Amino acid sequence: MITVALSPFAIIRPHGFDDFMARIDEVMAQARAQGADLVVLPEYTSMALAGAYCDVPDVAAELEAVVSRADQLIAAYRTLARAHGLMLLAGTVPMRGADGRTRNRAPLIDGQGRIGFQDKSVMTRFESERWGIVPGQPPCVFETAWGRLGISICYDSEFPALTRAQVLAGAEIILIPACTDTQHGFNRVRLSARARALENQCFTAVAPTTGIAPWSATLDENRGHACAFGPVDRGFADDGVIGSGAPDDPALLLVPLDRARLATLRNDPAVRNRDDWPDHHPPARIVSLA
């Protein structure tokens, strides 16, 4: 059993780096007090930091403000994970590589400060057209004290093959940090997360950004709510919903994910969604009714 704290982090303008990290510290303290093992922050939580350094909304300036402080952010996240003794998925941090190109990276940090990264694979139009962010390394799976975890960053969750690769590598839980500025965008992620849990007989958990921030060109509007899903099969809820927060509510949502129950279901399910995927997909035939 692992208890996951999903944080629909409210985007509030920070006064500086320390003020921003103090809010993360507060989220982690609340999660620990409520018995969480793992805290999930949303995609681009780190972009709120740009508000401390950019006087007016500016897409390029905001990105540079955070990219230039990426190493400082990662070090601070690791310090907090060690201080609270919690595993932390620190949302995502845009990071510039040795090739000079920027990638959207999700750092997963355990309670001892050990760290691994999942890069985003598929860029939204905003990321590619406005920021020039490029795809990173393919999906990976993290070995943890609670089994194998996968991370699917926001838009990536809408592409079944990415999650499928993680499940085939042993992932039982897929964490989905998200940042969506419309209800359409959030529902694409929410419905995708629900579908990925159904078709792979696994757990999925979504943490989105929330709040209105007119001072930011990047995070000006944020819609969504925390939610978690499991298999739609015996031993689980009829609709697969494990937990769901209120719309646009920044309160933590704690969800217990029972790996033993998942193993029992996978061993003897009503249907074998996870195992019955075709090995290949032949091209569709065209049948004329004329």
N, C-alpha and C positions, 0 to 999 in steps of 0.2 A: 504494500500500500504506500502510495506517495500522495501527499497533500500539496496541491499546486495553488499558489496565490496569483490570480490574474489581476493585473493592475490596469484599468482603463485610465491611464495617467492624464490628468488635466493639464493642458498647456497654459501655463502662467508665466508671465515675463519675470525672469530672475534678475536679481540685482548684481550678480556676479557669479563666478565659478563656484565659490563656496556655498552660496545661497542655493544654486541649482542642486549641488550634491547633497545639501541638507534635506531637500525634499525627497531625494532617493533614499536617504538614510531613514527618513520618517516612514516611507512606504515599507521598507524592509523591517523596521522595528515593529510596525503594526502586524506584518505578516508573521513574524516570529512569535509575537504574543498570541496570535490566533492558531499557532501550531503548524504553520506551513513548513514544508521541506524545500520548496523551490518557488522563487518569485519570477514572474514573467512581466517585463515591461514592453510597451508597444514599439513597433517600428518607428524609427526617427524620433524617439523620445529625446535623444541627444540634440536634435535641432532646436529645441526650446532654448538651449544655451546661447544661441545666436542673438537672442533678444538683449543679452547683456552687453553686446559689442556692436550692434547695428542700430543706429539711431532711427533709420527709416526702413520700411519694408523693401528688400532688395534680394531677389532670388540668388544671384551670383555671390553677393557679399555674405549672405547668411551661410551658404554652403562653405565658403572659404573660412569663415569664422570657426566653424566646427571642424572641418578637415585639418586645419592648422593646429587644433588642440586635441586631435584624436588620441595621441599617445597619453596625454594628461588625463583624458577621460577614462581610458582603459585602466590606467594605474589606479585611479580613484574608485572605479567599479570593483577592482580586485581587492582594494583595501576594505570596502564595505562588505563584500562577500565573506572575507576572513573575519571581520569584526562581528558579524552576526551569525557566522557559522551556517550560512544558507547558500544553496546553489542559486545563482542569479543568471537569468537570461536578460542581459542589459539592453533590451530592444535592439536597435541597430545603430552603428556608427559609420558614417561615410569616411572611407580611408583611402588615401592616395598610395598607390604601389610604386615600386621601383621604376616602373615603366611610365610614371607620370599620370596614369589614368586612375580615376576614382571608382571604387566599388562600394556597394552597400553591404556591410558585414555585421553579422549578429554574433556577439561574444557570449559564450556560455562558460560561466566561472563557477567552480565548486567552492565549498566552504573553506578550503585550504588555499585558495587563490590560483589553482591550476585552471588553465584556460584553453579553449578551442574555438574556432570560428566556422560559421556557416555563411557563405556568400549568397546573395540573391542571384537567381539565374535568369529571370525574365524581367525586363524593365518596363515600367509603365511609360506612356508617352511623355509625361512630365519629366521623369528621370532621364530618359534618353534625349528628348528634344530640347529641354530647358537646361538640364544640368550636365548632360554628356556622361552620365554614369554608365558603366559597362558591366556586362555579366562577369561573375567571378567563377570560383571553382564549382564543380558539380555537387549535387547533394551528398551529404555524408551522414553518418550515424555516430552518436556519442555513447561510449561505454560509461555507465554511472552506477552508483550504489543501488539505484532503483531500476536497473535494466537499461536497455538501449533506447535512447531518445533521438528523435529527428526534429529539425527545425525547418519550417516552410514559411518564408518571409512574404507575408501579404499576398501580392499578385501571384507568387509561385504556387500558392495553394489552389489556384484555379486550373492548374495543369496536372491531371491525374498521374502522368508518367513520373513526375518528380517525386511525389509521395510514394508511389508504387516502388520505386528504386530503394527508398529508405525502409519500407516495410519488408521487402525481400532481403534486406541486409539485417533484419531482426528488430527494427524499431517497433515498439508497442505504443509509444506516445509521440504524437506530432504536435509540437508547439508552434503557434502561428502568431507572431507579433505583427500587428497591422497598423496602418495609418490611412484612413479613408476620409475624404472631405464631403461625401454625400451619402445619403441613405442607400442609393443605388450601389455605390462602391462597397459600403459595408456589407450589404446583403449578398453581393457577389462572393465576398470572402466567407461570410457566415454559411451560406448555402453550400459552398465548396467544401468547407470544413466538415459539414454534416455529411456530405456525400463521400468524402475521403474516409470518414469513420465507418460508414456503412459498407463501402466496397472493399475495404481492407480489414474489417473487423479489428479496429484499433481505437485508441483514444485520440481525439484532437481537442486543442484548447486555444481559444482566440483571446488576445488582449489588444484592444485598439486605443488610439489616442482619443481624447474627448476635449470639448471646450472650444470657445471662440477666441481668437487671438488676432485682432485687427492690426497689431504691431508687427505681425510676421507675414511675409510673402509666401512662406513655405507651409506654415501650419495655421493659416488664418481661420480655417473652419475644420472641425474634427467631429465626426459622427460615428456612433457605434456603441456596443456594450460587450462586456466580457461574456463568454459562453464556452461550454465544453460539451462534447458529444462522444458517444460510444456506439458499439454495434447495435443495430436494430434487430435484436434476437433475444432469445430467452435468457433470463437472468439480468436483463437491462430494461430500461424504460421502453414503453411501446413505441415512442417517437425518437428514441436514441438520445434525448436531451438529458445530460447529467446535471447541468447547472446553467443559469442564465441571469445576468444582472439586468437592472433597469436601463432603459435607453438613455444614453449620454450621461450616465451616472459614474463618477470617478471612483466610487467605493470599491474596495477590494472584493473579489469573488473568490472564495476558497472552494476548491473542488477536490474531493478524495477520489483517486483513481486506483481501483483495486486490480492489480495485476493477476492475482490468483483467480479472481472471477473471470478475467479475460482469458486466462489459460484454460479454464474449465469450458468456457464457451467455444473456444477455438478447437478444443479436442472433440467436442460433440455438439455442433451447432445444428439448428434447424435447416439451414442452408450454408454452403461453403463459399461465400462471396470471396474470401481471401484466396482460396485455392482454385476456384473455377475460372479464373481469367484464361482466355484462349492464349496459347503460346504465340500465335501470330494472328494478324488481322488481314485477311485477303481483301483485295479491293472489292468494293460493292459492285454488284451487277446492275446494269440498267435494264429494266423491264418495261417495255412499251405497252400501254393499254390502248393505243390508237387502233 
